[in-house]
Structures are given as structure tokens and as C-alpha cells.
């Protein structure tokens, strides 16, 4: 049985349909990312799972139990908000202990759990420190420890790292994945950052306009997008029109450049080196193609030079109509 099952979920705000027949099952111990742009419905879906909003139609099942009439504080779901929602007047330890004390847990047990959780998130010895004295990354860790304190069946995270700089965001992603694997906890993570989703998820649920476009592993999403939206949203794809046939998608790294050949020809608009990767933009008719390769592995070309594009059909795929 799936840990979390969502069937035909609908949610509207006035005349705006935020979610339209959403169905997805999250397996026990699975880490899924809800990925999409602003307004696609991913945060609304997370809030419905948490019980912070009420759905109009459909079912939310946790371990087979219908959550429709269960209030948020009785769902046994842990959540880290984008704003973190820590108590600024409390210490680190008191923030982590807050929910356990509300449940009437014995003081000795609470103290023991706070110590264990802070050690797990790398904050050992900081239980007395004011939250206001912590760095951004440390506050993230406190929020994670607090959400895990009540041993939730499902762990929800709503873009928790969006305010962090790139290096710290990468570090926190690694920490969250480590903690999730160590605990084996079922996790639903909301993000608009496809790189973050690719790094974290066992499975990515791509959302658009209140619907699920595709739910698949990162590898499958990249290699075989199911819709044109996914093909254009995940990474970079060159979409090639074909007369009377479905358009063809080719990744930039699958395209080879030649000084001359039988394929489509165009002019190199720009070349830029990003570390070991060389990226090019090539104008072919009224379309811009993107090509990339490891620097130094292909022939050298100049900006403005006319080149021919080639690729193997086995490394391209037709997009559904």
C-alpha cells in the first residue's frame, strides 16, 4: 500500500481552478518533488495534504486512512514552511521541543529527543542558543528537526531553500537527502528549481496549470518527456518541426557540428564556456538551436561561422501531439 494516495483531487479559489483531478501515489520511503512554475498548483497541493486547506473533491489517504475530516494537527504530518515559521523568542532546543511538549511527553524524553534531533541535523550543543543568533542554514536545520520531532508519517517541505545562496542551498539539499534516507521517511518536496528536483527526488511530479503533466524518475523525465511542456520545461530541448509528423526533440549534447554536411545549416550566434562545458547558440532559419559539448572534444568553430547540424535519430524522440 502506498504511504500517501491522492485521488481525483480538485480545489478552486472562487472561479480559479487551482487543482484539476490530481491523482498520485507516494510509496513508503519515497522522496518526490512537486515541480512547476508559479501558480501551477504545487503549493496548494502540499497545503491540502497538510490539512491547511480543504479540497473540494477527491480523496487524500495516509496509509489507507481518509484524511478528509482529520484536522491538520491530528494528521501526523511534519511540514517545513518556506518562511520556516520558527518562534524567534525561543531557543533552538525549545523550538524543537515545542510540539513534543504540547503532546504532553515526559520532560526527560523531550530532552533526550532534542539532543538526538540536533545531533542528526548537525546542531549539537546549540540547544540554548537563540534562534535569532543562527545563520540561515542553521535555521533551516532547526525547522527540519522540529518537523521531525513528532515522528511524522509524511514529511512535507515547501521551497525551504529558496532564500539561501547557491553554495548553502547545495549543502542543505545534501543534508536533507541524507536525513531522509537515514530515516526512510516518505517526503514530498515543493520546488520551482528543476536542478534541485533532479538532485533530490526519486520521482518528480511536473505540474502545469493545476494538472500533472508527468510523474517519473529524473532520468526518465530528461530522456523521455511525455509532453511538449515537459520537454521544454526540463532542461533544454531543440524542438524540430517535421511536415505532417509530430515534432522531434533533441537535447543539445546530442547534436554534433560539422563544417559542412547534409543536415540543416546555420550560423553560430554565440559560444560560451561554462567550466568544462562549451555551449553554442546556432541560428537555423527562424529557429535558434542549442548545442553543447565538453570543451576540447569537438572541432573548433568561430562566432559567425556557418556550420551543419547532425544527430542520431536514436537519440531523439517524437513528441506527442
C-alpha positions in Angstrom: 0.0 0.0 0.0 1.3 3.5 -0.9 2.1 5.7 2.1 0.2 8.6 0.6 -2.5 8.4 -2.0 -4.2 11.3 -3.8 -7.3 10.5 -5.9 -9.0 13.0 -8.3 -8.3 16.0 -6.1 -9.9 19.3 -7.1 -9.5 22.7 -5.5 -10.8 26.1 -6.6 -10.5 29.6 -5.2 -13.6 31.4 -6.4 -13.6 30.9 -10.2 -10.0 29.9 -10.3 -9.4 26.2 -10.6 -6.1 25.6 -8.7 -6.1 21.8 -9.0 -7.9 19.7 -11.6 -8.3 16.0 -11.0 -4.9 15.4 -9.4 -4.0 11.8 -8.8 -0.7 10.5 -7.5 0.5 7.8 -5.1 3.7 8.2 -3.0 5.3 5.0 -1.9 6.6 4.3 1.6 10.0 5.9 2.0 9.8 7.7 -1.4 11.1 11.2 -2.0 9.0 13.0 -4.6 9.3 16.6 -5.8 6.4 18.7 -7.0 8.0 20.8 -9.7 6.5 23.7 -11.7 6.3 27.4 -12.2 4.4 29.9 -10.1 0.7 29.2 -10.0 0.9 25.6 -11.2 -0.8 24.3 -8.0 2.2 22.6 -6.3 2.0 24.6 -3.0 -1.8 24.3 -3.0 -1.5 20.5 -3.2 1.1 20.5 -0.4 -1.3 22.6 1.8 -4.2 20.2 1.1 -2.1 17.2 2.2 -1.1 19.1 5.4 -4.7 20.0 6.1 -4.1 23.7 5.9 -6.7 24.0 3.0 -9.8 21.9 2.4 -10.2 20.3 -1.0 -13.4 20.5 -3.0 -13.5 16.9 -4.4 -11.4 13.8 -4.3 -9.6 11.8 -1.6 -6.3 12.1 0.4 -5.4 8.9 2.1 -2.5 8.4 4.5 -1.7 4.7 5.0 -5.1 3.9 3.6 -6.8 6.3 6.1 -9.1 9.0 4.7 -7.9 12.4 5.9 -10.9 14.5 4.7 -12.3 15.0 8.2 -9.0 14.9 10.0 -7.7 18.4 11.2 -4.1 19.3 10.4 -2.8 18.9 14.0 -4.1 15.2 14.0 -2.7 14.1 10.6 0.8 13.2 11.9 2.4 15.1 9.1 5.5 17.2 9.5 6.0 20.3 7.5 8.8 22.9 6.9 7.4 26.1 5.5 9.1 28.4 3.1 9.2 31.1 5.9 10.3 28.3 8.4 7.8 29.8 10.9 10.3 29.4 13.8 9.5 31.0 17.2 12.0 33.9 17.4 11.6 34.3 21.1 12.5 30.7 21.9 15.9 28.9 21.9 16.9 26.3 19.4 16.0 23.5 21.8 12.7 25.0 22.8 11.7 25.3 19.1 12.5 21.7 18.5 10.7 20.6 21.8 7.6 22.7 21.2 5.4 20.1 19.6 6.5 17.3 21.9 5.6 19.4 25.0 2.2 20.2 23.5 1.6 16.4 23.3 2.5 16.0 27.0 5.6 14.0 26.5 7.7 13.5 29.6 10.4 16.1 30.2 13.3 13.6 30.2 12.1 12.1 26.9 11.8 15.6 25.3 15.3 16.4 26.4 16.7 13.2 25.0 14.8 13.7 21.7 16.0 17.3 21.3 19.6 16.1 21.8 19.2 13.3 19.2 17.5 15.5 16.6 20.0 18.4 16.9 22.8 15.8 16.5 21.1 14.4 13.4 20.9 17.8 11.7 24.4 18.9 12.8 23.5 21.4 15.6 24.8 19.5 18.6 25.4 21.7 21.6 23.3 24.7 20.3 20.1 23.9 22.1 20.4 27.0 24.3 21.3 29.4 21.5 18.6 31.9 20.5 17.2 31.3 17.0 17.8 34.9 16.1 21.6 34.3 16.5 21.7 31.5 13.9 22.7 31.6 10.3 20.2 30.9 7.5 21.4 27.4 7.1 21.2 26.7 10.8 17.6 28.0 11.0 16.7 25.6 8.2 18.1 22.7 10.3 16.1 23.8 13.3 12.9 23.8 11.2 13.7 20.3 9.9 14.4 19.0 13.4 11.2 20.5 14.7 9.1 19.0 11.9 10.7 15.5 12.5 10.3 15.7 16.3 6.9 14.1 16.3 7.9 11.2 14.1 5.5 12.1 11.2 4.3 9.5 8.7 4.9 12.0 5.9 7.4 14.9 5.7 6.4 18.0 3.7 8.8 20.8 2.6 7.6 24.0 0.7 10.6 25.5 -1.1 12.6 25.7 2.1 15.9 26.6 0.5 14.8 29.4 -1.9 16.2 32.2 0.2 19.7 30.6 0.6 22.7 31.3 -1.6 23.7 28.7 -4.1 26.5 27.0 -2.1 24.4 26.8 1.1 21.4 25.5 -0.9 23.5 22.7 -2.3 24.8 21.8 1.1 21.2 21.8 2.6 20.0 19.6 -0.3 22.6 17.0 0.5 21.7 17.2 4.2 18.0 16.7 3.6 18.6 13.8 1.3 20.9 12.2 3.9 18.4 12.6 6.7 15.5 11.3 4.5 17.5 8.2 3.6 18.6 7.6 7.2 15.0 7.8 8.5 13.3 6.2 5.4 10.6 8.9 5.8 8.1 9.5 3.0 8.8 13.0 1.7 7.0 15.5 -0.6 9.1 18.5 -1.5 7.9 21.5 -3.4 10.3 23.5 -5.7 10.3 25.6 -8.9 14.0 24.7 -9.4 14.4 21.8 -11.8 18.1 21.4 -10.8 17.0 21.0 -7.1 14.3 18.5 -8.1 16.8 16.4 -10.2 19.3 16.4 -7.3 16.8 15.3 -4.6 13.9 13.3 -6.0 13.3 9.6 -6.5 10.4 10.8 -8.7 9.4 14.2 -10.0 5.8 15.3 -10.5 5.8 18.1 -13.1 2.7 20.3 -12.7 1.3 22.9 -15.1 -2.0 24.8 -14.8 -3.3 22.7 -11.9 -2.6 19.4 -13.6 0.1 16.8 -13.6 2.0 16.7 -16.9 4.2 13.7 -16.0 5.4 11.8 -12.9 8.6 10.0 -13.5 12.2 9.5 -12.3 14.6 12.3 -13.1 16.3 10.1 -15.7 13.0 9.3 -17.5 11.9 12.9 -17.4 15.1 14.1 -19.0 15.4 11.3 -21.5 11.7 10.8 -22.4 9.4 13.7 -21.6 5.8 12.7 -22.1 4.5 16.1 -23.3 5.8 19.1 -25.1 5.5 21.2 -21.9 7.8 18.8 -20.0 10.3 18.7 -23.0 10.5 22.5 -22.9 10.4 22.8 -19.1 13.0 20.2 -18.2 16.5 21.2 -19.3 16.9 22.5 -22.9 15.4 20.7 -25.9 15.7 21.6 -29.6 12.1 21.2 -31.0 12.3 20.3 -34.7 9.2 20.7 -36.8 8.5 17.9 -39.4 6.0 18.2 -42.2 2.9 16.1 -41.4 4.6 14.4 -38.4 4.9 15.0 -34.7 7.8 17.4 -33.9 11.2 15.9 -32.9 13.1 16.8 -29.7 16.9 16.6 -29.5 19.0 17.5 -26.5 21.9 20.0 -27.0 24.5 17.4 -26.1 23.2 15.0 -28.8 23.9 17.5 -31.6 27.2 17.4 -33.5 28.6 20.2 -35.5 30.4 19.9 -38.9 31.9 22.4 -41.2 29.7 21.0 -43.9 27.4 18.1 -44.3 23.8 17.1 -45.3 21.9 18.3 -42.3 20.4 21.7 -41.6 22.9 24.6 -41.7 23.1 27.8 -39.7 25.3 30.5 -38.2 26.9 30.3 -34.8 25.5 33.3 -32.8 27.3 32.8 -29.6 29.7 30.5 -27.8 30.4 30.4 -24.1 32.5 28.2 -21.8 31.0 27.2 -18.5 33.8 25.3 -16.8 34.4 22.2 -18.8 31.3 22.7 -20.9 31.1 24.6 -24.1 27.7 25.9 -25.1 26.7 27.3 -28.5 23.6 29.0 -30.0 23.1 28.4 -33.7 20.6 30.2 -35.9 19.0 28.0 -38.5 16.3 29.8 -40.5 14.0 31.4 -38.0 14.9 28.9 -35.2 17.7 29.0 -32.6 19.3 25.7 -31.9 21.4 24.9 -28.8 24.4 22.6 -28.8 26.8 21.7 -26.0 29.9 19.5 -25.6 32.8 19.0 -23.3 35.3 21.7 -24.3 38.1 20.4 -26.5 36.3 17.2 -27.6 35.0 18.6 -30.9 36.2 20.7 -33.7 36.8 24.4 -33.1 34.5 26.9 -34.6 34.3 30.7 -34.7 31.4 33.1 -33.9 29.6 33.8 -37.1 30.8 30.7 -38.8 28.3 28.6 -40.9 28.0 25.0 -39.6 25.9 21.9 -40.3 24.0 20.2 -37.5 23.8 16.4 -37.2 22.3 13.9 -34.7 21.4 10.3 -34.4 17.7 9.6 -34.7 18.0 7.0 -32.0 19.0 9.9 -29.6 15.9 12.0 -30.5 12.2 11.3 -29.9 8.9 12.3 -31.3 6.7 14.5 -29.1 3.1 13.5 -28.5 0.6 15.7 -30.4 
